[in-house]
Amino acid sequence: MNLSTDSKVLVQGITQPLGLYYAARMKAYGTNVVAGVSTGQGGQTLHGIPVFDLVEQACHHVEAVDTTIIFEESYQIKDVALEAIDAGIRQIILFTGGIPPLDMVELLAIAQATKTIILGPSSFGIIVPGNVLLGTHESEFYRPGSVGLITRGSYLIYEVALGLTQANLGQSIAINLGSEAIVGSSFSHWLEVLEKDKATNVIVLVDQTGGGYEDVAAAAYIAQEIHKPVISYIAGRYTPETQLICNPSARLYTHLPEAMSNMTKMSTAQEKVAVFKQGRIPVAERPSQIPILVQKALDH
């Protein structure tokens, strides 16, 4: 993603209660929110943001919109995201969770074909502390710095960010990939972005139990392509295996036939920890240890 104070941001579903609330917060933070879209609600202005019925109308009113954040209902997400892609928007953040899996599969296939970056579903989005807020991050936990933070968890990102901030270790960027079983962006994609980011000196990768082989790919990518220090933390290491998967989509995977077992082989936190340790990537035992490992990496 290309992120700056000049980035032109659209909010789809701006008349939804959460859409309106966070649109105002993003704008107050300094994000360039140029328009909102809500079918049947066009023609009004909310918090100084013009509202349109269609994405095409918003993009005609404001040229070169590059990012959209979607707060629509889960059953509408595929259609409204495709509307954004058709309008030429190539950076999409999906705040909404519970999107039908088949809808996500179809949407991601089109996104790949059009080179569209999708973050989410169930994503808090991205924050560049002191600069840009794209999503729903609680900005008080962050401060500008050189630590790049990538997470697949949900509210855990706030505990990690606050711990870093209290240790005077500010963040260059924080990216929440979303906590559901099927998400758009991967760890490897954002690792590549942060490797090239001049403002980032160390990367913190936070994951949770559940999912498939993404951690294996990330660990291999770090070993082969990432030259900056990477610190990892996996939530749920001491949770009983019967309670490991906490989101509904991922829980379904635990009931798949034996023939599908390879897809869930790396689902436990302990297995994920083993993957990172095998790749000689430092793994924090608990969130409070992350600032210590980050400082150690910066001192080398």
C-alpha positions in Angstrom: 0.0 0.0 0.0 1.1 3.6 -0.7 0.2 5.5 2.4 0.7 9.2 3.1 -1.3 12.2 4.3 -2.1 12.7 0.6 -3.7 9.3 0.2 -7.4 9.8 -0.8 -9.6 7.6 1.3 -13.2 6.6 0.6 -15.6 5.2 3.4 -18.2 2.7 2.1 -21.0 2.3 4.5 -20.4 5.7 6.0 -24.0 6.0 7.3 -23.6 2.8 9.3 -23.1 3.8 12.9 -19.5 2.5 13.1 -18.7 3.8 9.6 -19.7 7.3 10.6 -17.9 7.2 13.9 -14.6 6.0 12.5 -14.8 8.2 9.5 -14.9 11.2 11.8 -12.0 9.8 13.9 -9.9 9.1 10.8 -10.5 12.6 9.5 -9.7 14.2 12.9 -6.4 12.2 13.0 -5.4 13.8 9.7 -6.4 11.1 7.2 -7.5 12.6 3.9 -11.1 11.2 3.9 -12.5 12.6 0.7 -15.9 11.0 0.4 -18.4 8.4 1.7 -20.7 6.0 -0.1 -24.0 4.7 1.1 -26.7 3.7 -1.4 -29.8 5.8 -1.1 -28.1 8.3 1.3 -26.2 10.4 -1.2 -26.4 14.2 -1.3 -25.7 14.8 2.3 -22.5 15.9 4.1 -21.4 14.2 7.3 -18.6 15.6 9.4 -17.6 17.6 6.4 -17.5 14.5 4.2 -19.7 14.4 1.1 -21.8 11.3 0.7 -22.7 9.6 -2.6 -24.9 6.7 -3.7 -22.3 5.0 -5.8 -18.5 4.6 -5.7 -18.4 5.7 -9.3 -20.0 9.0 -8.4 -17.6 9.6 -5.6 -14.6 8.8 -7.8 -16.0 11.3 -10.4 -16.3 13.9 -7.8 -12.8 13.2 -6.4 -10.2 11.9 -8.8 -7.5 9.4 -7.9 -9.2 7.8 -4.9 -6.6 5.1 -3.9 -8.1 3.5 -0.7 -11.5 2.5 0.6 -12.6 1.2 4.0 -15.8 -0.8 4.0 -18.3 -0.9 6.9 -21.2 -2.5 5.1 -23.1 -5.6 6.2 -21.3 -8.9 5.7 -23.7 -10.1 3.0 -23.0 -6.9 0.9 -19.2 -6.9 1.1 -18.5 -8.8 -2.1 -20.6 -6.5 -4.2 -19.5 -3.2 -2.7 -15.8 -4.3 -2.8 -16.2 -5.3 -6.5 -17.8 -1.9 -7.1 -14.6 -0.3 -5.7 -12.4 -2.5 -7.8 -14.4 -1.6 -10.9 -13.9 2.1 -10.1 -10.1 1.5 -10.1 -9.5 1.5 -6.3 -6.7 -0.9 -5.6 -6.4 -0.7 -1.8 -9.3 -2.1 0.2 -9.7 -2.5 4.0 -12.6 -4.8 5.2 -13.6 -3.9 8.7 -16.7 -6.1 8.6 -16.4 -9.7 9.7 -18.5 -12.8 9.1 -18.3 -12.6 5.3 -19.4 -15.8 3.6 -16.3 -17.9 2.8 -17.3 -18.3 -0.9 -17.7 -14.6 -1.3 -14.2 -14.1 0.0 -12.8 -16.7 -2.3 -14.4 -15.1 -5.3 -13.4 -11.6 -4.2 -9.8 -12.6 -3.6 -9.6 -14.2 -7.0 -10.7 -11.0 -8.7 -8.4 -8.9 -6.4 -5.4 -11.0 -7.5 -6.3 -10.6 -11.1 -6.6 -6.8 -10.8 -3.6 -6.5 -8.4 -5.8 -5.1 -5.6 -4.6 -5.3 -2.0 -7.2 -6.4 0.4 -6.8 -6.2 4.2 -9.3 -8.2 6.3 -12.1 -9.2 6.9 -12.3 -8.2 10.6 -9.4 -5.9 10.2 -8.6 -2.8 12.3 -6.7 -1.5 9.2 -3.5 0.4 9.3 -2.0 3.2 11.4 1.1 5.2 10.7 1.4 6.8 14.1 1.3 10.6 14.0 0.5 10.5 10.3 -2.3 8.4 8.9 -5.1 6.3 10.4 -6.8 4.0 8.0 -9.3 2.0 10.0 -10.3 1.6 13.6 -7.0 1.5 15.5 -7.2 3.2 18.9 -4.5 5.8 18.3 -3.7 6.5 22.0 -1.7 3.2 22.1 0.7 4.2 19.5 3.6 6.7 19.0 5.9 7.4 16.1 9.0 5.3 15.9 10.8 2.6 13.9 9.1 -0.7 14.9 6.9 -2.2 12.2 4.0 -4.2 13.7 2.0 -6.9 11.8 -0.7 -8.9 13.5 -3.3 -11.6 12.7 -4.9 -11.2 16.2 -7.5 -8.7 17.2 -7.3 -6.6 20.4 -3.9 -8.1 21.3 -2.4 -5.6 18.9 -3.2 -2.9 21.5 -1.4 -4.7 24.3 1.7 -5.1 22.1 1.6 -1.5 20.9 1.1 -0.1 24.4 4.0 -2.2 25.7 6.3 -0.9 23.0 5.1 2.7 23.5 5.7 2.5 27.3 9.2 1.2 26.6 9.8 4.3 24.4 9.8 2.1 21.3 7.5 3.8 18.8 6.0 2.3 15.7 6.6 3.1 12.1 3.4 1.3 11.1 0.9 -1.2 12.5 -1.0 -3.5 10.2 -3.9 -5.7 11.3 -4.5 -8.5 8.8 -7.8 -9.6 10.2 -8.6 -12.4 12.6 -10.7 -14.7 10.3 -9.8 -17.9 8.6 -9.7 -16.4 5.1 -8.1 -13.0 4.8 -6.7 -11.0 1.9 -3.1 -10.0 2.8 -0.5 -12.4 4.1 2.4 -12.0 6.5 4.8 -12.5 3.6 3.3 -9.6 1.7 3.7 -7.1 4.5 7.1 -8.5 5.5 8.2 -7.5 2.0 6.7 -4.1 2.4 8.4 -3.4 5.7 11.7 -4.8 4.5 11.7 -1.9 1.9 10.3 0.7 4.3 13.1 3.1 5.3 11.2 4.1 8.5 11.2 0.5 9.8 14.2 -0.9 11.6 12.7 -3.9 13.3 9.6 -6.0 12.6 7.2 -7.5 15.2 5.0 -10.3 13.9 2.1 -11.3 16.2 -0.1 -14.3 15.3 -2.6 -16.5 17.1 -3.6 -20.1 17.1 -5.5 -21.4 14.2 -5.1 -21.3 10.4 -2.9 -23.3 8.1 0.6 -23.0 6.6 0.9 -19.2 6.6 3.5 -19.2 9.4 5.6 -21.8 7.5 5.6 -19.5 4.5 6.4 -16.5 6.6 9.2 -18.1 8.5 10.7 -19.3 5.2 10.3 -15.9 3.7 12.0 -14.2 6.6 15.0 -16.6 6.4 15.4 -16.0 2.7 14.4 -12.4 2.0 14.3 -10.4 5.2 17.4 -8.7 6.5 15.9 -6.6 9.2 15.5 -8.3 12.6 12.1 -9.9 13.2 10.5 -10.7 16.6 7.5 -13.0 16.8 4.8 -13.7 19.4 2.2 -16.5 19.1 -0.9 -16.1 21.3 -2.6 -19.2 22.8 0.5 -21.3 23.6 -0.9 -22.5 26.9 -4.6 -22.8 25.8 -6.0 -26.4 25.9 -6.1 -27.8 22.4 -9.9 -28.3 22.7 -10.2 -24.5 22.9 -7.6 -23.4 20.5 -9.7 -22.1 17.6 -11.8 -19.1 18.6 -13.4 -17.8 15.4 -16.3 -19.6 13.8 -14.7 -20.1 10.3 -11.5 -21.6 11.8 -13.5 -23.8 14.2 -15.1 -25.4 11.2 -11.7 -26.6 10.0 -11.3 -28.7 13.2 -14.2 -30.8 12.0 -13.0 -31.5 8.5 -12.4 -35.1 7.4 -9.1 -36.7 7.9 -8.3 -36.3 4.2 -8.1 -32.5 4.9 -5.9 -32.8 7.9 -2.8 -31.5 6.1 -4.6 -28.1 5.8 -4.8 -27.8 9.6 -1.5 -29.4 10.6 0.1 -26.1 11.7 -3.0 -24.9 13.6 -1.7 -25.0 17.2 0.3 -22.2 18.8 3.0 -24.6 19.9 3.6 -25.8 16.3 3.8 -22.2 15.1 6.4 -21.4 17.8 8.4 -24.4 16.7 8.4 -23.2 13.1 9.8 -19.7 14.0 12.3 -21.2 16.4 13.5 -23.6 13.7 14.0 -20.5 11.5 16.0 -18.9 14.3 13.5 -16.1 14.7 13.2 -14.9 18.3 9.8 -15.8 19.9 8.5 -13.9 22.9 7.1 -16.0 25.7 4.6 -13.3 26.6 3.6 -9.9 25.3 5.7 -8.1 28.0 8.8 -9.7 26.6 8.4 -8.2 23.1 9.9 -4.7 24.0 12.9 -6.5 25.6 13.6 -8.5 22.4 13.0 -5.5 20.2 15.5 -3.4 22.1 18.0 -6.2 22.0 17.6 -6.4 18.2 18.0 -2.6 17.8 21.2 -2.6 20.0 22.9 -5.1 17.7 
